[in-house]
Amino acid sequence: MPQFLVVGAGAALGAVARYLLSAALGGGMLPLLLINILGSALMGYFRPGPFWGTGVLGGFTSFATFAFLTSEAHWTVALAYVLATIIGCVGGYLAGDKLR
């Protein structure tokens, strides 16, 4: 199967999982932050290949929604959210890698 179909199928599954989890958590900035940190930690722990990594976890996490929510927020909230996302996601990846 071509690589783009493998990654695309994984991304579709990841996006559905993100949508369902975000909806269950009430949507908004905090659930997306938690989802992005979780996705980063899973990436660090499993170091998955194209289907699970680029596909599923790439679809599960969301930079586009992060950018949209940040652009709609007051600058102080946006700054705090950007810092929390950077620190949380890098920290999540490193923690996942360390637990490996």
Backbone atoms as SQL, in Angstrom:
CREATE TABLE atoms (id INTEGER PRIMARY KEY, chain TEXT, resi INTEGER, resn TEXT, atom TEXT, x REAL, y REAL, z REAL);
INSERT INTO atoms VALUES
  (1, 'A', 1, 'MET', 'N', 0.862, -1.182, 0.000),
  (2, 'A', 1, 'MET', 'CA', 0.000, 0.000, 0.000),
  (3, 'A', 1, 'MET', 'C', 0.904, 1.239, 0.000),
  (4, 'A', 2, 'PRO', 'N', 0.572, 2.256, -0.793),
  (5, 'A', 2, 'PRO', 'CA', 1.383, 3.476, -0.830),
  (6, 'A', 2, 'PRO', 'C', 1.432, 4.168, 0.542),
  (7, 'A', 3, 'GLN', 'N', 2.597, 4.739, 0.834),
  (8, 'A', 3, 'GLN', 'CA', 2.828, 5.388, 2.137),
  (9, 'A', 3, 'GLN', 'C', 1.787, 6.470, 2.431),
  (10, 'A', 4, 'PHE', 'N', 1.406, 7.258, 1.423),
  (11, 'A', 4, 'PHE', 'CA', 0.454, 8.337, 1.679),
  (12, 'A', 4, 'PHE', 'C', -0.907, 7.797, 2.105),
  (13, 'A', 5, 'LEU', 'N', -1.288, 6.612, 1.645),
  (14, 'A', 5, 'LEU', 'CA', -2.560, 6.019, 2.077),
  (15, 'A', 5, 'LEU', 'C', -2.463, 5.504, 3.510),
  (16, 'A', 6, 'VAL', 'N', -1.319, 4.948, 3.856),
  (17, 'A', 6, 'VAL', 'CA', -1.094, 4.452, 5.217),
  (18, 'A', 6, 'VAL', 'C', -1.162, 5.617, 6.207),
  (19, 'A', 7, 'VAL', 'N', -0.420, 6.684, 5.904),
  (20, 'A', 7, 'VAL', 'CA', -0.407, 7.857, 6.788),
  (21, 'A', 7, 'VAL', 'C', -1.782, 8.519, 6.822),
  (22, 'A', 8, 'GLY', 'N', -2.441, 8.633, 5.671),
  (23, 'A', 8, 'GLY', 'CA', -3.765, 9.256, 5.610),
  (24, 'A', 8, 'GLY', 'C', -4.806, 8.489, 6.404),
  (25, 'A', 9, 'ALA', 'N', -4.751, 7.161, 6.326),
  (26, 'A', 9, 'ALA', 'CA', -5.691, 6.345, 7.103),
  (27, 'A', 9, 'ALA', 'C', -5.453, 6.534, 8.595),
  (28, 'A', 10, 'GLY', 'N', -4.185, 6.565, 8.987),
  (29, 'A', 10, 'GLY', 'CA', -3.860, 6.793, 10.402),
  (30, 'A', 10, 'GLY', 'C', -4.313, 8.168, 10.861),
  (31, 'A', 11, 'ALA', 'N', -4.101, 9.187, 10.020),
  (32, 'A', 11, 'ALA', 'CA', -4.495, 10.550, 10.377),
  (33, 'A', 11, 'ALA', 'C', -6.013, 10.656, 10.562),
  (34, 'A', 12, 'ALA', 'N', -6.754, 9.960, 9.721),
  (35, 'A', 12, 'ALA', 'CA', -8.212, 9.971, 9.856),
  (36, 'A', 12, 'ALA', 'C', -8.629, 9.364, 11.197),
  (37, 'A', 13, 'LEU', 'N', -8.011, 8.263, 11.574),
  (38, 'A', 13, 'LEU', 'CA', -8.328, 7.634, 12.866),
  (39, 'A', 13, 'LEU', 'C', -7.951, 8.543, 14.033),
  (40, 'A', 14, 'GLY', 'N', -6.785, 9.160, 13.934),
  (41, 'A', 14, 'GLY', 'CA', -6.338, 10.060, 14.995),
  (42, 'A', 14, 'GLY', 'C', -7.245, 11.272, 15.145),
  (43, 'A', 15, 'ALA', 'N', -7.689, 11.830, 14.027),
  (44, 'A', 15, 'ALA', 'CA', -8.567, 12.999, 14.073),
  (45, 'A', 15, 'ALA', 'C', -9.918, 12.650, 14.699),
  (46, 'A', 16, 'VAL', 'N', -10.435, 11.480, 14.379),
  (47, 'A', 16, 'VAL', 'CA', -11.699, 11.041, 14.987),
  (48, 'A', 16, 'VAL', 'C', -11.514, 10.855, 16.487),
  (49, 'A', 17, 'ALA', 'N', -10.408, 10.244, 16.889),
  (50, 'A', 17, 'ALA', 'CA', -10.135, 10.053, 18.321),
  (51, 'A', 17, 'ALA', 'C', -10.025, 11.399, 19.034),
  (52, 'A', 18, 'ARG', 'N', -9.337, 12.366, 18.408),
  (53, 'A', 18, 'ARG', 'CA', -9.209, 13.697, 19.013),
  (54, 'A', 18, 'ARG', 'C', -10.576, 14.350, 19.152),
  (55, 'A', 19, 'TYR', 'N', -11.372, 14.276, 18.120),
  (56, 'A', 19, 'TYR', 'CA', -12.706, 14.883, 18.153),
  (57, 'A', 19, 'TYR', 'C', -13.542, 14.288, 19.291),
  (58, 'A', 20, 'LEU', 'N', -13.556, 12.967, 19.383),
  (59, 'A', 20, 'LEU', 'CA', -14.365, 12.312, 20.405),
  (60, 'A', 20, 'LEU', 'C', -13.875, 12.644, 21.817),
  (61, 'A', 21, 'LEU', 'N', -12.564, 12.613, 22.011),
  (62, 'A', 21, 'LEU', 'CA', -12.025, 12.926, 23.335),
  (63, 'A', 21, 'LEU', 'C', -12.254, 14.394, 23.678),
  (64, 'A', 22, 'SER', 'N', -12.038, 15.277, 22.720),
  (65, 'A', 22, 'SER', 'CA', -12.262, 16.699, 22.962),
  (66, 'A', 22, 'SER', 'C', -13.734, 16.975, 23.297),
  (67, 'A', 23, 'ALA', 'N', -14.629, 16.348, 22.561),
  (68, 'A', 23, 'ALA', 'CA', -16.062, 16.515, 22.833),
  (69, 'A', 23, 'ALA', 'C', -16.424, 15.980, 24.218),
  (70, 'A', 24, 'ALA', 'N', -15.834, 14.851, 24.590),
  (71, 'A', 24, 'ALA', 'CA', -16.105, 14.270, 25.907),
  (72, 'A', 24, 'ALA', 'C', -15.591, 15.170, 27.028),
  (73, 'A', 25, 'LEU', 'N', -14.508, 15.907, 26.751),
  (74, 'A', 25, 'LEU', 'CA', -13.923, 16.790, 27.762),
  (75, 'A', 25, 'LEU', 'C', -14.490, 18.211, 27.706),
  (76, 'A', 26, 'GLY', 'N', -15.411, 18.470, 26.797),
  (77, 'A', 26, 'GLY', 'CA', -16.066, 19.762, 26.730),
  (78, 'A', 26, 'GLY', 'C', -15.483, 20.735, 25.722),
  (79, 'A', 27, 'GLY', 'N', -14.451, 20.353, 24.998),
  (80, 'A', 27, 'GLY', 'CA', -13.860, 21.207, 23.971),
  (81, 'A', 27, 'GLY', 'C', -13.142, 22.412, 24.555),
  (82, 'A', 28, 'GLY', 'N', -12.490, 23.162, 23.694),
  (83, 'A', 28, 'GLY', 'CA', -11.805, 24.369, 24.127),
  (84, 'A', 28, 'GLY', 'C', -10.312, 24.191, 24.305),
  (85, 'A', 29, 'MET', 'N', -9.715, 25.171, 24.942),
  (86, 'A', 29, 'MET', 'CA', -8.265, 25.226, 25.059),
  (87, 'A', 29, 'MET', 'C', -7.676, 24.141, 25.959),
  (88, 'A', 30, 'LEU', 'N', -8.237, 23.946, 27.123),
  (89, 'A', 30, 'LEU', 'CA', -7.651, 22.987, 28.062),
  (90, 'A', 30, 'LEU', 'C', -7.695, 21.555, 27.537),
  (91, 'A', 31, 'PRO', 'N', -8.818, 21.067, 27.024),
  (92, 'A', 31, 'PRO', 'CA', -8.812, 19.712, 26.469),
  (93, 'A', 31, 'PRO', 'C', -7.803, 19.547, 25.324),
  (94, 'A', 32, 'LEU', 'N', -7.701, 20.556, 24.458),
  (95, 'A', 32, 'LEU', 'CA', -6.737, 20.448, 23.366),
  (96, 'A', 32, 'LEU', 'C', -5.313, 20.429, 23.898),
  (97, 'A', 33, 'LEU', 'N', -5.024, 21.219, 24.910),
  (98, 'A', 33, 'LEU', 'CA', -3.698, 21.205, 25.522),
  (99, 'A', 33, 'LEU', 'C', -3.390, 19.815, 26.068),
  (100, 'A', 34, 'LEU', 'N', -4.328, 19.220, 26.768),
  (101, 'A', 34, 'LEU', 'CA', -4.128, 17.878, 27.323),
  (102, 'A', 34, 'LEU', 'C', -3.946, 16.838, 26.221),
  (103, 'A', 35, 'ILE', 'N', -4.716, 16.951, 25.154),
  (104, 'A', 35, 'ILE', 'CA', -4.605, 16.026, 24.026),
  (105, 'A', 35, 'ILE', 'C', -3.230, 16.160, 23.369),
  (106, 'A', 36, 'ASN', 'N', -2.778, 17.384, 23.151),
  (107, 'A', 36, 'ASN', 'CA', -1.479, 17.595, 22.524),
  (108, 'A', 36, 'ASN', 'C', -0.332, 17.096, 23.394),
  (109, 'A', 37, 'ILE', 'N', -0.437, 17.279, 24.692),
  (110, 'A', 37, 'ILE', 'CA', 0.593, 16.770, 25.603),
  (111, 'A', 37, 'ILE', 'C', 0.576, 15.244, 25.613),
  (112, 'A', 38, 'LEU', 'N', -0.610, 14.653, 25.668),
  (113, 'A', 38, 'LEU', 'CA', -0.722, 13.191, 25.630),
  (114, 'A', 38, 'LEU', 'C', -0.131, 12.634, 24.335),
  (115, 'A', 39, 'GLY', 'N', -0.482, 13.246, 23.203),
  (116, 'A', 39, 'GLY', 'CA', 0.057, 12.803, 21.920),
  (117, 'A', 39, 'GLY', 'C', 1.572, 12.905, 21.866),
  (118, 'A', 40, 'SER', 'N', 2.122, 13.971, 22.426),
  (119, 'A', 40, 'SER', 'CA', 3.571, 14.146, 22.464),
  (120, 'A', 40, 'SER', 'C', 4.228, 13.087, 23.352),
  (121, 'A', 41, 'ALA', 'N', 3.614, 12.806, 24.493),
  (122, 'A', 41, 'ALA', 'CA', 4.157, 11.783, 25.395),
  (123, 'A', 41, 'ALA', 'C', 4.121, 10.402, 24.736),
  (124, 'A', 42, 'LEU', 'N', 3.037, 10.098, 24.050),
  (125, 'A', 42, 'LEU', 'CA', 2.943, 8.808, 23.356),
  (126, 'A', 42, 'LEU', 'C', 3.979, 8.706, 22.243),
  (127, 'A', 43, 'MET', 'N', 4.219, 9.812, 21.555),
  (128, 'A', 43, 'MET', 'CA', 5.232, 9.832, 20.500),
  (129, 'A', 43, 'MET', 'C', 6.615, 9.567, 21.103),
  (130, 'A', 44, 'GLY', 'N', 6.909, 10.188, 22.219),
  (131, 'A', 44, 'GLY', 'CA', 8.196, 9.980, 22.874),
  (132, 'A', 44, 'GLY', 'C', 8.359, 8.563, 23.404),
  (133, 'A', 45, 'TYR', 'N', 7.291, 8.000, 23.933),
  (134, 'A', 45, 'TYR', 'CA', 7.375, 6.665, 24.510),
  (135, 'A', 45, 'TYR', 'C', 7.483, 5.574, 23.444),
  (136, 'A', 46, 'PHE', 'N', 6.625, 5.643, 22.446),
  (137, 'A', 46, 'PHE', 'CA', 6.558, 4.562, 21.461),
  (138, 'A', 46, 'PHE', 'C', 7.454, 4.768, 20.236),
  (139, 'A', 47, 'ARG', 'N', 7.783, 6.019, 19.936),
  (140, 'A', 47, 'ARG', 'CA', 8.537, 6.333, 18.714),
  (141, 'A', 47, 'ARG', 'C', 7.987, 5.544, 17.524),
  (142, 'A', 48, 'PRO', 'N', 6.725, 5.763, 17.238),
  (143, 'A', 48, 'PRO', 'CA', 6.049, 4.949, 16.235),
  (144, 'A', 48, 'PRO', 'C', 6.460, 5.276, 14.803),
  (145, 'A', 49, 'GLY', 'N', 6.127, 4.364, 13.917),
  (146, 'A', 49, 'GLY', 'CA', 6.388, 4.522, 12.493),
  (147, 'A', 49, 'GLY', 'C', 5.356, 5.406, 11.819),
  (148, 'A', 50, 'PRO', 'N', 5.310, 5.373, 10.490),
  (149, 'A', 50, 'PRO', 'CA', 4.442, 6.282, 9.733),
  (150, 'A', 50, 'PRO', 'C', 2.952, 6.173, 10.059),
  (151, 'A', 51, 'PHE', 'N', 2.405, 4.966, 10.168),
  (152, 'A', 51, 'PHE', 'CA', 0.966, 4.838, 10.426),
  (153, 'A', 51, 'PHE', 'C', 0.610, 5.404, 11.800),
  (154, 'A', 52, 'TRP', 'N', 1.292, 4.923, 12.845),
  (155, 'A', 52, 'TRP', 'CA', 0.953, 5.342, 14.204),
  (156, 'A', 52, 'TRP', 'C', 1.494, 6.729, 14.549),
  (157, 'A', 53, 'GLY', 'N', 2.673, 7.065, 14.062),
  (158, 'A', 53, 'GLY', 'CA', 3.296, 8.344, 14.412),
  (159, 'A', 53, 'GLY', 'C', 2.771, 9.504, 13.601),
  (160, 'A', 54, 'THR', 'N', 3.202, 9.566, 12.341),
  (161, 'A', 54, 'THR', 'CA', 2.777, 10.656, 11.465),
  (162, 'A', 54, 'THR', 'C', 1.273, 10.607, 11.260),
  (163, 'A', 55, 'GLY', 'N', 0.721, 9.412, 11.132),
  (164, 'A', 55, 'GLY', 'CA', -0.703, 9.253, 10.880),
  (165, 'A', 55, 'GLY', 'C', -1.566, 9.463, 12.108),
  (166, 'A', 56, 'VAL', 'N', -1.655, 8.444, 12.943),
  (167, 'A', 56, 'VAL', 'CA', -2.587, 8.479, 14.078),
  (168, 'A', 56, 'VAL', 'C', -2.254, 9.613, 15.049),
  (169, 'A', 57, 'LEU', 'N', -1.016, 9.665, 15.536),
  (170, 'A', 57, 'LEU', 'CA', -0.687, 10.710, 16.511),
  (171, 'A', 57, 'LEU', 'C', -0.631, 12.094, 15.861),
  (172, 'A', 58, 'GLY', 'N', -0.253, 12.154, 14.598),
  (173, 'A', 58, 'GLY', 'CA', -0.301, 13.431, 13.884),
  (174, 'A', 58, 'GLY', 'C', -1.723, 13.940, 13.730),
  (175, 'A', 59, 'GLY', 'N', -2.659, 13.028, 13.500),
  (176, 'A', 59, 'GLY', 'CA', -4.073, 13.402, 13.415),
  (177, 'A', 59, 'GLY', 'C', -4.693, 13.643, 14.779),
  (178, 'A', 60, 'PHE', 'N', -4.183, 12.943, 15.789),
  (179, 'A', 60, 'PHE', 'CA', -4.708, 13.073, 17.149),
  (180, 'A', 60, 'PHE', 'C', -4.365, 14.449, 17.731),
  (181, 'A', 61, 'THR', 'N', -3.141, 14.891, 17.535),
  (182, 'A', 61, 'THR', 'CA', -2.745, 16.213, 18.003),
  (183, 'A', 61, 'THR', 'C', -3.164, 17.246, 16.951),
  (184, 'A', 62, 'SER', 'N', -3.221, 18.500, 17.332),
  (185, 'A', 62, 'SER', 'CA', -3.695, 19.497, 16.374),
  (186, 'A', 62, 'SER', 'C', -2.985, 20.825, 16.547),
  (187, 'A', 63, 'PHE', 'N', -2.201, 21.192, 15.551),
  (188, 'A', 63, 'PHE', 'CA', -1.608, 22.521, 15.538),
  (189, 'A', 63, 'PHE', 'C', -2.595, 23.541, 14.989),
  (190, 'A', 64, 'ALA', 'N', -3.416, 23.125, 14.042),
  (191, 'A', 64, 'ALA', 'CA', -4.369, 24.060, 13.432),
  (192, 'A', 64, 'ALA', 'C', -5.372, 24.577, 14.464),
  (193, 'A', 65, 'THR', 'N', -5.921, 23.694, 15.271),
  (194, 'A', 65, 'THR', 'CA', -6.869, 24.127, 16.296),
  (195, 'A', 65, 'THR', 'C', -6.165, 24.956, 17.359),
  (196, 'A', 66, 'PHE', 'N', -4.940, 24.558, 17.705),
  (197, 'A', 66, 'PHE', 'CA', -4.121, 25.338, 18.633),
  (198, 'A', 66, 'PHE', 'C', -3.958, 26.769, 18.105),
  (199, 'A', 67, 'ALA', 'N', -3.596, 26.912, 16.822),
  (200, 'A', 67, 'ALA', 'CA', -3.400, 28.238, 16.225),
  (201, 'A', 67, 'ALA', 'C', -4.704, 29.031, 16.213),
  (202, 'A', 68, 'PHE', 'N', -5.804, 28.380, 15.885),
  (203, 'A', 68, 'PHE', 'CA', -7.099, 29.061, 15.863),
  (204, 'A', 68, 'PHE', 'C', -7.487, 29.552, 17.257),
  (205, 'A', 69, 'LEU', 'N', -7.405, 28.672, 18.242),
  (206, 'A', 69, 'LEU', 'CA', -7.783, 29.061, 19.599),
  (207, 'A', 69, 'LEU', 'C', -6.888, 30.164, 20.128),
  (208, 'A', 70, 'THR', 'N', -5.607, 30.094, 19.794),
  (209, 'A', 70, 'THR', 'CA', -4.671, 31.129, 20.238),
  (210, 'A', 70, 'THR', 'C', -4.995, 32.472, 19.595),
  (211, 'A', 71, 'SER', 'N', -5.335, 32.453, 18.321),
  (212, 'A', 71, 'SER', 'CA', -5.621, 33.712, 17.614),
  (213, 'A', 71, 'SER', 'C', -6.910, 34.367, 18.096),
  (214, 'A', 72, 'GLU', 'N', -7.800, 33.590, 18.664),
  (215, 'A', 72, 'GLU', 'CA', -9.085, 34.112, 19.141),
  (216, 'A', 72, 'GLU', 'C', -9.023, 34.596, 20.594),
  (217, 'A', 73, 'ALA', 'N', -7.937, 34.298, 21.289),
  (218, 'A', 73, 'ALA', 'CA', -7.841, 34.615, 22.718),
  (219, 'A', 73, 'ALA', 'C', -7.203, 35.988, 22.942),
  (220, 'A', 74, 'HIS', 'N', -7.470, 36.553, 24.098),
  (221, 'A', 74, 'HIS', 'CA', -6.787, 37.777, 24.521),
  (222, 'A', 74, 'HIS', 'C', -5.295, 37.481, 24.547),
  (223, 'A', 75, 'TRP', 'N', -4.459, 38.474, 24.298),
  (224, 'A', 75, 'TRP', 'CA', -3.027, 38.223, 24.146),
  (225, 'A', 75, 'TRP', 'C', -2.397, 37.601, 25.386),
  (226, 'A', 76, 'THR', 'N', -2.886, 37.934, 26.569),
  (227, 'A', 76, 'THR', 'CA', -2.295, 37.348, 27.776),
  (228, 'A', 76, 'THR', 'C', -2.644, 35.859, 27.883),
  (229, 'A', 77, 'VAL', 'N', -3.869, 35.523, 27.549),
  (230, 'A', 77, 'VAL', 'CA', -4.293, 34.119, 27.549),
  (231, 'A', 77, 'VAL', 'C', -3.552, 33.360, 26.456),
  (232, 'A', 78, 'ALA', 'N', -3.434, 33.984, 25.277),
  (233, 'A', 78, 'ALA', 'CA', -2.727, 33.353, 24.158),
  (234, 'A', 78, 'ALA', 'C', -1.274, 33.087, 24.517),
  (235, 'A', 79, 'LEU', 'N', -0.613, 34.038, 25.138),
  (236, 'A', 79, 'LEU', 'CA', 0.784, 33.861, 25.533),
  (237, 'A', 79, 'LEU', 'C', 0.929, 32.723, 26.537),
  (238, 'A', 80, 'ALA', 'N', 0.064, 32.691, 27.527),
  (239, 'A', 80, 'ALA', 'CA', 0.110, 31.609, 28.519),
  (240, 'A', 80, 'ALA', 'C', -0.147, 30.263, 27.861),
  (241, 'A', 81, 'TYR', 'N', -1.078, 30.236, 26.914),
  (242, 'A', 81, 'TYR', 'CA', -1.417, 28.991, 26.220),
  (243, 'A', 81, 'TYR', 'C', -0.266, 28.506, 25.346),
  (244, 'A', 82, 'VAL', 'N', 0.384, 29.429, 24.657),
  (245, 'A', 82, 'VAL', 'CA', 1.543, 29.068, 23.832),
  (246, 'A', 82, 'VAL', 'C', 2.648, 28.508, 24.711),
  (247, 'A', 83, 'LEU', 'N', 2.941, 29.175, 25.805),
  (248, 'A', 83, 'LEU', 'CA', 3.994, 28.691, 26.708),
  (249, 'A', 83, 'LEU', 'C', 3.633, 27.337, 27.312),
  (250, 'A', 84, 'ALA', 'N', 2.380, 27.174, 27.730),
  (251, 'A', 84, 'ALA', 'CA', 1.945, 25.898, 28.298),
  (252, 'A', 84, 'ALA', 'C', 2.035, 24.786, 27.263),
  (253, 'A', 85, 'THR', 'N', 1.706, 25.099, 26.016),
  (254, 'A', 85, 'THR', 'CA', 1.773, 24.093, 24.950),
  (255, 'A', 85, 'THR', 'C', 3.211, 23.704, 24.656),
  (256, 'A', 86, 'ILE', 'N', 4.081, 24.682, 24.536),
  (257, 'A', 86, 'ILE', 'CA', 5.490, 24.370, 24.244),
  (258, 'A', 86, 'ILE', 'C', 6.110, 23.568, 25.379),
  (259, 'A', 87, 'ILE', 'N', 5.957, 24.061, 26.595),
  (260, 'A', 87, 'ILE', 'CA', 6.552, 23.376, 27.749),
  (261, 'A', 87, 'ILE', 'C', 5.904, 22.008, 27.950),
  (262, 'A', 88, 'GLY', 'N', 4.582, 21.956, 27.840),
  (263, 'A', 88, 'GLY', 'CA', 3.869, 20.698, 28.055),
  (264, 'A', 88, 'GLY', 'C', 4.191, 19.647, 27.007),
  (265, 'A', 89, 'CYS', 'N', 4.209, 20.039, 25.741),
  (266, 'A', 89, 'CYS', 'CA', 4.448, 19.063, 24.669),
  (267, 'A', 89, 'CYS', 'C', 5.898, 18.588, 24.635),
  (268, 'A', 90, 'VAL', 'N', 6.839, 19.507, 24.788),
  (269, 'A', 90, 'VAL', 'CA', 8.248, 19.094, 24.840),
  (270, 'A', 90, 'VAL', 'C', 8.480, 18.251, 26.089),
  (271, 'A', 91, 'GLY', 'N', 7.926, 18.692, 27.204),
  (272, 'A', 91, 'GLY', 'CA', 8.046, 17.921, 28.442),
  (273, 'A', 91, 'GLY', 'C', 7.392, 16.558, 28.334),
  (274, 'A', 92, 'GLY', 'N', 6.229, 16.496, 27.696),
  (275, 'A', 92, 'GLY', 'CA', 5.542, 15.219, 27.502),
  (276, 'A', 92, 'GLY', 'C', 6.358, 14.266, 26.652),
  (277, 'A', 93, 'TYR', 'N', 6.935, 14.787, 25.566),
  (278, 'A', 93, 'TYR', 'CA', 7.774, 13.943, 24.708),
  (279, 'A', 93, 'TYR', 'C', 8.977, 13.425, 25.486),
  (280, 'A', 94, 'LEU', 'N', 9.648, 14.317, 26.205),
  (281, 'A', 94, 'LEU', 'CA', 10.838, 13.906, 26.965),
  (282, 'A', 94, 'LEU', 'C', 10.490, 12.919, 28.072),
  (283, 'A', 95, 'ALA', 'N', 9.356, 13.131, 28.728),
  (284, 'A', 95, 'ALA', 'CA', 8.923, 12.190, 29.773),
  (285, 'A', 95, 'ALA', 'C', 8.611, 10.827, 29.174),
  (286, 'A', 96, 'GLY', 'N', 7.908, 10.821, 28.045),
  (287, 'A', 96, 'GLY', 'CA', 7.617, 9.552, 27.370),
  (288, 'A', 96, 'GLY', 'C', 8.889, 8.845, 26.957),
  (289, 'A', 97, 'ASP', 'N', 9.842, 9.596, 26.432),
  (290, 'A', 97, 'ASP', 'CA', 11.123, 9.017, 26.026),
  (291, 'A', 97, 'ASP', 'C', 11.876, 8.464, 27.232),
  (292, 'A', 98, 'LYS', 'N', 11.840, 9.186, 28.334),
  (293, 'A', 98, 'LYS', 'CA', 12.547, 8.757, 29.554),
  (294, 'A', 98, 'LYS', 'C', 11.913, 7.489, 30.142),
  (295, 'A', 99, 'LEU', 'N', 10.594, 7.356, 30.053),
  (296, 'A', 99, 'LEU', 'CA', 9.903, 6.188, 30.591),
  (297, 'A', 99, 'LEU', 'C', 10.105, 4.944, 29.742),
  (298, 'A', 100, 'ARG', 'N', 10.555, 5.157, 28.553),
  (299, 'A', 100, 'ARG', 'CA', 10.739, 4.071, 27.596),
  (300, 'A', 100, 'ARG', 'C', 11.684, 3.037, 28.080);
